[in-house]
Each structure stands twice: as C-alpha cells, then as structure tokens.
C-alpha cells in the first residue's frame, strides 16, 4: 500500500499534475451543477478533493491490477501483461510510489480510478464507489450527486416501474392456480418464490400496461423498459410482453433493484418462444448482466468459485438447495464482460450448461473464451439430469457434491474427447489429439499443459514423447487462434532522450536548472516538445500521460547522481555536436578547395 500524502516520495512533475487529473476533470463535470447552487460549494469541493486523494492514497494499485493479471516486480516498478489485451510479453507497468500505471502497448495510462473505469466499463462515480468498497471507505454525503439530473431521474423512474411490475406479477401469480401449482411441482417453496420475486404475466393482453399507467407511469417509460411494446397490427396501443408466462425478475447485482425480466411459457402453451427476455434498457445490458449475482456475490468470494449455469431456474434451484454461488447469463453466451465482472471476485469459473448438444457447444465456446482470458475453465459434470434444475429435483445431495467439486476443464476435455474417439481407429485418435490440442495450447500454464499431455498419453497408451512430438507438430502447423475481443499489442518504448526527460521530471526541482542547456541538445521531437512545455508549465493531458510512461522506464538513482549524470550527458552531447560541427566545417572547406581546383 502506498504511503500517506506526507510520507510519499517527492512527487514528480508529471505525477504532481497527473494525480490531480480526476479531481479537476471529473469534479468539473460531475459537480458543476452542485457547486453553482450550493452556498457551501467551496467547502464541499475541498472535502471532495481530500476524499479522492485519500482514496487513491489508500489504494494498493499493484494489488488492484493483480486482480486482473499476474503482476511481477521489475526494479522499482511492477509489470504484467496488459489486462486489456492478449499479448505475449508484458507491456503494462505500475508505479506504486506514484499510484500510476501505463500501458505501453496502447500508449495510455492513469491512476486507480482510471484503471477501474476502463477495465470494468464504469463511470467515474461508479469507479469511486467500487474503489471505496475495496478500501472499506465511506463516500461522503453528497459526493457525485451532481450527475445529470435528467439521466438520474430517468433511471430512478425505470427502477420504480420495474418494482411496480414485480408487484403486479406477484399478485397475478397468487390468483393463477395453474401457475402456482407448476412452480410447486418443480420444487419451489413459498419462500423461494417470494425471495426471487417470481410471478405470472396475467392473462390480459395489456393488464400490466394499464396497471402501470394507473400508477402514474408514462407510455414512453413503459416502452423504454421493455415490459410492453407498441402493437404493429391488431389494434392501437401497447401490448404486454410477458402475458401468460412465468416471470423471474433480473436484479441489479449491487443494490438488488429489478432491472429486467425473463419469462417462460406454461406447459401446454401455444405461445411462440419457450423463453423470452426483456430487451436492453438504460438499466440493463445483457452482455454485462449475470442473473442471480445479487444473491451470489458474497458466496462466490467466500468459496472462491463461480458456477455459470444456463437458465434462471438452474440458479434458483441451486440457491434453494444451499448452493448460492451459482449465476447464469441472461439469454446470451458467456462474454468478455461477464468474465471481467466475475474475475474480480474469483479466478475459478465453472461452467454448468445443459447436457444437450447446444449446451455442449456453449461449454466449448465459453471454455475457449476463459482460456484466452488467461483463466483455467472448470466444468460441472451433470450425469443425473439435463441441467442443474433437474438434478436439484432428483438428487439435491448429488447437486451439492458436483457444485463443490468442479473438474478442470482441460482434464474433462481430455477424457470426453477420448471417449468419443477411442473406437474410431487411427484416424479417430489423430482427430482426438487435434481437438484436444486446440484447447491445450490456449493454456498459459506449462505445468497444466504437461499434465494434460501426460494424461492423453496414458489414455491412448502412447509414449509421452510421441504425444509431445505430435503436440509440437500441431503447434508448428496450426496458427494460434486470437481472442476476437482483444486488440493486438503495438508496444512502443521510450527513446534514450525521452528517458532523459523522464529522469528530469522525476527530479524536476534540481533538473529545472539544466533545462535551458538540455533543450537545444535534444533531437527527439517529442522529447523537445514535452521538455519545452514543462519549462513553460503548459503540459497538456496527453503529454502528461506520455511523460509518466517515460518516468516508469528510468532506473532508481539518487537526486545527486541524476544531476551529475545530466551534467555528463550535457558535456557528451555538447562535445558530440562540436565534433559534428567541426567535421561539417572541415568537409565544407574540403569541398570548397575541390571546387577551386576544378576552376
């Protein structure tokens, strides 16, 4: 953890200005309205500034980045592969003394708040909230309340609308005997139905819409929420989306507010589409939402395990059985955003998709995505049923057992692929290795790769050396698949002269006296521009970030040694320029003599 503002080492030119970036930029945006109207605005601004500084001072930036990547100490700084991309060599540097990071592959950097904004796709206020939670700090009253009033009112209105819809659906369920019996036959207790807000859509085509309008909600709000839609034919007005269906609310993971709905048809129904979900709205983005996370978060952290299922009832049945570390996607495949959300709680993510062909394909795709994200996938093997919900109804004891003991994904594929190919002769065995190697080579662990090769050799009764040669040939012939969601690294390191300017920034109090002598000796255009801006105290934001990256590449040295080194550099460069000028003059003289001789 970094030291306090008092004990922290001398703040550099770049760091001094950079550390104030969030306060100046974000506070100007998020508190402008508040400061204009509040008679105590100056005091509030000072409190906010102090809070942000204390928040960043308390943050262990190395540990924070370490939640998303494997961090190693390199000199005075730390480095790792960029958490934002898939790359072979580390290009991401962290300076714990300054509380700053820089991604050389993308030429961007920032502080802890900027890191969370980028990796979690958060707003500034959301990043402050998350970082405060990590550091067990309480956010001051009124902080961040100046967000766009219209946007805030819109979101509050949608939350209220969804709460009203939940209440309506629950009331409909109480009067619909068939729907209640259906849930009870699936083993749902009254407590579970209440806790999860399960309801029924009603039998009227616009019952919910009329109920919401009577309670003061506007048609545009209803349409925006997605609980109803405008009829394209068959009459005017709006039609309820979830009529005659069993409904489960989707809850916001942090505060538990309902933000969307998922619904399924009743047995014997003639409605089209077995499952339907709310369309996305300002509160709900499918690729970033996990059903049940509001109830599973604490257990996921405690168990150090997250189980991703396919359906809502898989989650609900598992929680009812006491396995409350299960969540599900919301009608989508597992996404990069889902993985980023989960990996800040655990790096052990297990897949518990249905056992049908569609579920098996989804398992393979999700396992590939996890491997490309640098994680080892785990598999929940469901043998007594097609999904977790069915297993919960048949054998709750077996459910708990499989959810507590997930199988390493590569080991699972090693056995499952072999079971399919073992009776297919030599060609089947060759296909087995190709299929297995496709996933094995995505692993970032040499130990894991060696273990899987050993097991594959044992299963096929082949010498391990033969399997290793087969694996080497596969790697040589087959291009390594790239993660579609991650951009390639374009690593750009600072030049020697840029490092000189970075060194000056680190010791600006003493180095400023040498700036006039150093500036005309620089040949690197960027180094010239930034040093000139430093001397004029007019460094723009883009230059501050670049200067921070140069500082990170400077080795540790005392201020005395740095100043002596800069003096020596001035002497060397001055002498070199004098020699170059002398050589140029001699050459000009020689050419003049040659010209005179020819005349």
PyMOL commands that set and color helices and strands:
alter all, ss='L'
color gray80, all
select helices_A, chain A and resi 13-18+21-30+32-37+41-58+61-66+112-119+124-134+149-175+177-185+190-195+207-214+219-225+286-288+293-303+312-320+336-343+357-372+388-394+396-404+409-421+425-440+446-460+464-477+496-506+508-519+525-535+541-552+559-598
alter helices_A, ss='H'
color red, helices_A
select strands_A, chain A and resi 72-74+77-80+92-95+100-103+108-110+199-200+228-230+238-240+245-251+258-265+275-277+290-291+306-309+326-329+349-352+377-379+407-408
alter strands_A, ss='S'
color yellow, strands_A
deselect
rebuild
show_as cartoon
